Amino acid sequence: MTTLDDLPLRSELKGRSPYGAPQLDVEVRLNTNENPYSLPEPVAEAVEQALAAVLRDLNRYPDREAEALRADLAAYLGAATGHDGLTGANLWAANGSNEVQQQLLQVFGGPGHLAMGFSPSYSMHEILAAGTGTQWHDAQRGADFALRPESASSLVRVYQPDIVFLCSPNNPTGTALDLEVIESVAREAPGVVVVDEAYGEFAREGTPSAVTLLPKYPRLIVTRTMSKAFAFAGVRLGYLAADPAVVQAVQLVRLPYHLSALTQAAARAALANSPLLLAQVEAIKTERDRIVAGLRALDLTVADSDANFVLFATPTRDQQATWQALLDRSVLVRDVGLPGWLRVTAGTHDETTWFLEAMAEVVADQRNAAPKETVTVGQEKSSDES
Ligand SMILES: *Cc1c(COP(=O)(O)O)cnc(C)c1O
């Protein structure tokens, strides 16, 4: 049998494994930041009608440049971020924001070019770089996962990347970036700056979007998605907002008719109902805040979150033990490979309750077990006395 090792793979792909989280059959699935709610019935019906309306034209190719969808996206994004100058010429859409980012790497990266990100962050950025033959530089965030304007821009000055990836709110930490960080990077960067705002709709009150900076920085690109806030992950619709010249550049590499007529119709129907869909975002934010408070009440360190997930420190450095203990209670969370940390997605109210109750048990178990390994006899005595 032939294996991967026998194939003449490009060297940068050798030894890699495909991106993905385990898909296990559990009661409470909180590992991929999906929206826990299915589409509200009126939205599902609107999508159904929109799909029915295009079915009889499927012998034809779709609108190649998705003009109507891009105009709808501009209207939605302008209203959501308070940038009223956006038109369809500023927007571009593809099958998920991952595809948008791949297209950006095809345009601005490739062999002999460098992309850079600040880890821990979304690991797909690096995987997309590898897939397009773009070199990758991983700059590290500090212990508090924040980025500061001066340190971020000085790293850009040193490495001179063709593409900088920023992620705000950042996956997996939940941290939103101050606009000063984005501006200082945009001023310094010799190439383009991509701000991945996949979780933008979940940001807390008063967290501005990088979309508001677009008029000032023509090489700034903001990517967004309908996968999370819009409960539309199965449709695959992501988009970018940028200067119209960036959109023209992406059109040089996109496959002709990359976005199916079905996808375009479904996305337009959902956008027409965005207020209904975004009502669920508020419910998810409430559960997100409940997770933060609930875990802090267990005396765990928890990163502030502007997203639909929470990164928390496990009771011991061995986060795999906590991951397994939760799985034993039929809760699936994400081990993102950060020693001592796990990421949990905000679920429905009941799912969140299940998770918090499971965590209370796991923490109690681990704290009961811990002194036997780590505390000396003398310390044990003194704590008994107090
Ligand atoms: C989930 C996620 C996306 C979404 O990708 P799609 O291809 O739009 O589904 C993009 N960026 C980040 C940081 C994410 O976590």
The ligand as an SDF file (V2000), in Angstrom:
LIG
                    3D

 15 15  0  0  0  0  0  0  0  0999 V2000
  -14.0110   29.5790   12.9170 C   0  0  0  0  0  0  0  0  0  0  0  0
  -12.9820   30.5500   12.4290 C   0  0  0  0  0  0  0  0  0  0  0  0
  -13.0130   31.0010   11.1230 C   0  0  0  0  0  0  0  0  0  0  0  0
  -14.1340   30.5590   10.2590 C   0  0  0  0  0  0  0  0  0  0  0  0
  -13.7750   29.9850    9.1220 O   0  0  0  0  0  0  0  0  0  0  0  0
  -14.8750   29.7460    7.9960 P   0  0  0  0  0  0  0  0  0  0  0  0
  -14.0360   29.2140    6.9040 O   0  0  0  0  0  0  0  0  0  0  0  0
  -15.4720   31.0840    7.6910 O   0  0  0  0  0  0  0  0  0  0  0  0
  -15.8800   28.7850    8.5390 O   0  0  0  0  0  0  0  0  0  0  0  0
  -12.0740   31.9220   10.7120 C   0  0  0  0  0  0  0  0  0  0  0  0
  -11.1670   32.4180   11.5720 N   0  0  0  0  0  0  0  0  0  0  0  0
  -11.1280   32.0240   12.8450 C   0  0  0  0  0  0  0  0  0  0  0  0
  -10.1470   32.6260   13.7750 C   0  0  0  0  0  0  0  0  0  0  0  0
  -12.0190   31.0650   13.3120 C   0  0  0  0  0  0  0  0  0  0  0  0
  -11.9440   30.6500   14.5680 O   0  0  0  0  0  0  0  0  0  0  0  0
  1  2  1  0
  2  3  1  0
  2 14  2  0
  3  4  1  0
  3 10  2  0
  4  5  1  0
  5  6  1  0
  6  7  2  0
  6  8  1  0
  6  9  1  0
 10 11  1  0
 11 12  2  0
 12 13  1  0
 12 14  1  0
 14 15  1  0
M  END
$$$$
